[in-house]
Amino acid sequence: MTVSDSLKNDLTRLLGPEHVLNAPAQSPYNSDASRRRGLHGRADAVVLPGSAQEVAAVVRWCYAHDVAIVARGGGTGLTGGAVPTDGGVVLSLERVRAVRELEPGLWRMFVEAGVSTRDVQRLARENGLFFAPDPGASEQSQIGGNVATNAGGPHALKYGVTGAWVTGLEAVLAPGELVQVGGWARKDVAGYDIKSLLIGSEGTLGVITAVRLRLLPAREAQVALVVFVGTRAEGCAAMLSVPAAGMEVAAMDFADGETLAHLAGGYPGEVPDGAGFALLLEVDGTREQVEQQTDELRELLGGGALAIEQPQDAAALWRWRDGFNGVLSGVRGAKVSEDVSFPVERLQEGLERFEEIAARHGLSSCAFGHGGDGNVHATVLVDPADDAQLDRAQAVGAELFSLVGELGGSIAAEHGVGWLKRGLLTSQWDARAVQLHEQIKLAFDPKGLLNPGKKLARPPAAAS
Ligand SMILES: Cc1cc2nc3c(=O)[nH]c(=O)nc-3n(C[C@H](O)[C@H](O)[C@H](O)COP(=O)(O)OP(=O)(O)OC[C@H]3O[C@@H](n4cnc5c(N)ncnc54)[C@H](O)[C@@H]3O)c2cc1C
């Protein structure tokens, strides 16, 4: 009997045979949305526990038998965080999806990790409330995965990233204990902020089984505006002018000229001739506030714009925006997109220099993202069959990360570090802070079995 057979026998005893799966090479559980970049792992087994207690039992068993545990949400991650690069057990949260509490009068819900992001948004909406985080793959991603990556999205500009809406967590911590951190208390400084350490920890510190979410009353009205300008410089200046004028918009995304050229066909409206940059704005609030803000934005941005469009169907605009990744991947067969951020006042310089880096490596590039947050999805379009192009894309990424460090930004804005960006933190943090990062991992996971190799601060060879 192989190790893998005995592992499956034991896990089958815990969960039942239908909830322990083999993972042949082509199994979707061996990859995530980073598969377009060629990343695949090989799990020894995939388990589908049905409750937090069963998650704890699996972690306890794995920890006792020195088996790696890779938590998996919806598998939409773009950095390979849920990929079993080192074998072990993929622990999928898809069956842990009860709504434990929904209290509309108190603006809150307590849901299990496997509830999809879209269902959290829908439940809030059906109860007259609003869950603000809106990462792009919401049909498939899970709230546990969103918390584990501290996901952003267009509305993070006004409302903050996912973690801002989490007041408490339930998680299984090594060696297999179900623990509550935080709760419903609105103020709580009783200890170190362990909840916030788990938020964004990408399965490397514990397995999140349920989250307590704070909600807002539904917004009465929203209006989307698309502002087309001729150049990147005009677009970046326009983005800076909005907060400078004292205006708080709900979302301010952007698409550069190359992105527009590839995406114009599907735009739900008319892209004007000569458009070299577009701002996608949303304002929200009461009807009066929205009307007033829309007028103010038109006045502020109208002078320099080629056109300002107000799509009747704002949802169609955001659907178009959600489709950028797919369309751009199809242009040459693949794309390599790096999710980085710059301080907003350095965004223009960051975009210009990224384009110059890609051109120097002979690759066609484009950029889009959440401009109000300085968050750029810096993209090169490649032929996946051409190894030389893939190597050059890698070189572009390395130069981009140095540029980010030079300009005071972040090598990982909202998609996490996972496997693809492991070992880069030294370019951004002081040595002592990097050391603390590693000590925190050790304190939570002394055996190094929770998602091994992911979110590493330093390259593996350099780690102490
Ligand atoms: C088309 C597209 C658009 C996207 N747009 C955005 C966007 O606008 N903003 C954004 O931030 N991201 C975006 N993403 C990235 C992705 O959707 C997010 O990172 C999302 O939060 C991942 O959730 P998931 O449930 O799919 O997690 P997975 O991909 O399954 O896992 C992601 C990481 O979290 C860990 N994890 C998952 N669940 C748990 C858990 N319960 N406990 C502990 N660890 C766990 C995994 O181990 C892994 O490290 C996009 C992806 C795609 C494909």
The ligand as an SDF file (V2000), in Angstrom:
LIG
                    3D

 53 58  0  0  0  0  0  0  0  0999 V2000
  -11.7140   36.9580  -14.3910 C   0  0  0  0  0  0  0  0  0  0  0  0
  -11.1180   37.2370  -13.0500 C   0  0  0  0  0  0  0  0  0  0  0  0
  -11.2900   38.4860  -12.4770 C   0  0  0  0  0  0  0  0  0  0  0  0
  -10.7630   38.7590  -11.2130 C   0  0  0  0  0  0  0  0  0  0  0  0
  -10.9520   39.9960  -10.6710 N   0  0  0  0  0  0  0  0  0  0  0  0
  -10.4680   40.2590   -9.4430 C   0  0  0  0  0  0  0  0  0  0  0  0
  -10.6680   41.5470   -8.8410 C   0  0  0  0  0  0  0  0  0  0  0  0
  -11.3100   42.4320   -9.4090 O   0  0  0  0  0  0  0  0  0  0  0  0
  -10.1310   41.7640   -7.6260 N   0  0  0  0  0  0  0  0  0  0  0  0
   -9.4360   40.7900   -6.9560 C   0  0  0  0  0  0  0  0  0  0  0  0
   -8.9690   41.0390   -5.8420 O   0  0  0  0  0  0  0  0  0  0  0  0
   -9.2290   39.5760   -7.4980 N   0  0  0  0  0  0  0  0  0  0  0  0
   -9.7310   39.2840   -8.7080 C   0  0  0  0  0  0  0  0  0  0  0  0
   -9.5210   38.0470   -9.2610 N   0  0  0  0  0  0  0  0  0  0  0  0
   -8.7520   37.0320   -8.5280 C   0  0  0  0  0  0  0  0  0  0  0  0
   -9.6010   36.0600   -7.6640 C   0  0  0  0  0  0  0  0  0  0  0  0
  -10.9280   36.0010   -8.1050 O   0  0  0  0  0  0  0  0  0  0  0  0
   -9.5430   36.4700   -6.1880 C   0  0  0  0  0  0  0  0  0  0  0  0
   -8.2210   36.3370   -5.7210 O   0  0  0  0  0  0  0  0  0  0  0  0
  -10.4890   35.6690   -5.2970 C   0  0  0  0  0  0  0  0  0  0  0  0
  -10.5630   36.2910   -4.0320 O   0  0  0  0  0  0  0  0  0  0  0  0
  -10.0820   34.2040   -5.1120 C   0  0  0  0  0  0  0  0  0  0  0  0
  -11.1470   33.5230   -4.4780 O   0  0  0  0  0  0  0  0  0  0  0  0
  -11.3550   31.9560   -4.6920 P   0  0  0  0  0  0  0  0  0  0  0  0
  -12.4940   31.5400   -3.8170 O   0  0  0  0  0  0  0  0  0  0  0  0
  -11.4710   31.6180   -6.1080 O   0  0  0  0  0  0  0  0  0  0  0  0
  -10.0050   31.4070   -4.0470 O   0  0  0  0  0  0  0  0  0  0  0  0
   -8.9530   30.3380   -4.6240 P   0  0  0  0  0  0  0  0  0  0  0  0
   -8.4480   30.7450   -5.9320 O   0  0  0  0  0  0  0  0  0  0  0  0
   -9.5210   28.9820   -4.4900 O   0  0  0  0  0  0  0  0  0  0  0  0
   -7.7890   30.4970   -3.5250 O   0  0  0  0  0  0  0  0  0  0  0  0
   -7.0450   31.6940   -3.4470 C   0  0  0  0  0  0  0  0  0  0  0  0
   -6.1010   31.6010   -2.2360 C   0  0  0  0  0  0  0  0  0  0  0  0
   -6.8570   31.6220   -1.0300 O   0  0  0  0  0  0  0  0  0  0  0  0
   -6.6690   30.4080   -0.2940 C   0  0  0  0  0  0  0  0  0  0  0  0
   -7.9800   30.0330    0.2240 N   0  0  0  0  0  0  0  0  0  0  0  0
   -9.1370   29.8750   -0.4710 C   0  0  0  0  0  0  0  0  0  0  0  0
  -10.1460   29.5980    0.3670 N   0  0  0  0  0  0  0  0  0  0  0  0
   -9.6080   29.5690    1.6210 C   0  0  0  0  0  0  0  0  0  0  0  0
  -10.1370   29.3530    2.9180 C   0  0  0  0  0  0  0  0  0  0  0  0
  -11.4250   29.0890    3.1140 N   0  0  0  0  0  0  0  0  0  0  0  0
   -9.2950   29.4030    3.9770 N   0  0  0  0  0  0  0  0  0  0  0  0
   -7.9830   29.6880    3.8030 C   0  0  0  0  0  0  0  0  0  0  0  0
   -7.4240   29.9030    2.6110 N   0  0  0  0  0  0  0  0  0  0  0  0
   -8.2360   29.8500    1.5310 C   0  0  0  0  0  0  0  0  0  0  0  0
   -6.0770   29.4140   -1.2780 C   0  0  0  0  0  0  0  0  0  0  0  0
   -5.2420   28.4670   -0.5970 O   0  0  0  0  0  0  0  0  0  0  0  0
   -5.2900   30.3220   -2.1840 C   0  0  0  0  0  0  0  0  0  0  0  0
   -4.0360   30.6120   -1.6080 O   0  0  0  0  0  0  0  0  0  0  0  0
  -10.0340   37.7500  -10.5260 C   0  0  0  0  0  0  0  0  0  0  0  0
   -9.8640   36.4800  -11.1100 C   0  0  0  0  0  0  0  0  0  0  0  0
  -10.4030   36.2250  -12.3630 C   0  0  0  0  0  0  0  0  0  0  0  0
  -10.2130   34.8530  -12.9340 C   0  0  0  0  0  0  0  0  0  0  0  0
  1  2  1  0
  2  3  1  0
  2 52  2  0
  3  4  2  0
  4  5  1  0
  4 50  1  0
  5  6  2  0
  6  7  1  0
  6 13  1  0
  7  8  2  0
  7  9  1  0
  9 10  1  0
 10 11  2  0
 10 12  1  0
 12 13  2  0
 13 14  1  0
 14 15  1  0
 14 50  1  0
 15 16  1  0
 16 17  1  0
 16 18  1  0
 18 19  1  0
 18 20  1  0
 20 21  1  0
 20 22  1  0
 22 23  1  0
 23 24  1  0
 24 25  2  0
 24 26  1  0
 24 27  1  0
 27 28  1  0
 28 29  2  0
 28 30  1  0
 28 31  1  0
 31 32  1  0
 32 33  1  0
 33 34  1  0
 33 48  1  0
 34 35  1  0
 35 36  1  0
 35 46  1  0
 36 37  1  0
 36 45  1  0
 37 38  2  0
 38 39  1  0
 39 40  1  0
 39 45  2  0
 40 41  1  0
 40 42  2  0
 42 43  1  0
 43 44  2  0
 44 45  1  0
 46 47  1  0
 46 48  1  0
 48 49  1  0
 50 51  2  0
 51 52  1  0
 52 53  1  0
M  END
$$$$
